[in-house]
Amino acid sequence: MWRRDTPVYHWMRKLHADGCIPVLRVELVCGLDTWPVEETRLIAEARLRGDRLLNVAHGGDEPYCSPVVRAMNGRSNAQKRVATAERAEIYRLKRYFGALLAKGEVSEANKEKLRYAARRAPHIFGCYAGV
């Protein structure tokens, strides 16, 4: 169930087919106003080194997405989240567990519910479906 047709999703599909998990690099930048410049700089440096990046854009706020398009995309995604009873239940459970994790409250009973959801939808949970 891959929703997008971009280089990064092609890479993820190939890794998934090969039984691999992607490794991501994370850079922390101080200051909310500086992240677009830093991201653009890091991507440019990596490209100069010859790194094979999967970024479609050069970084920062690219590509621009207007508020109208964002709202339209949001409505479309909201409809897809609850298109079937199973998808609606998965969405409800993900929100439920997200709230529990934010509070630091994940009991063994809740872990079992998560395992159940993962067994029902391994295409969503990937390698965690068998845990």
C-alpha positions, 0 to 999 in steps of 0.5 A: 500500500504505497501511496506515492510515486517518488524516488524515496517510495521506490527505494522504500519498496525495494528495501521492503521487498529485500527484507531491509529497513532504511536508515535515516540521518537526522540533523538537529538545527537550533532555531525554527527560522533557520531550518530551511537554509540549513536543510538546503545547505546540507542537501547541496553539500551531500550532492557535491560529495556525490551522495545518492540522495532521494530528495526531490527538492533542493530543501527548505520549503520546496516544493511550495504547496499553497494553503488551498492545495494543502486543505484539499490534500488534507480532506482527501487523506481524511476520507481515505483514512476512514474509507473502510471499517478496518482503516477507520479502526486502524486510524482510531488505534493509532491515535489512541496509542499516540496519546498513550505514548505521549503520556508515557502510559503503555500497559501490557494490555495496550501492547497486545492491542497494538500487536493485534493491529499489526497482525491484522495490517502488516502492510502498515506495521512492516517489520513490527507486525511479527513482534 
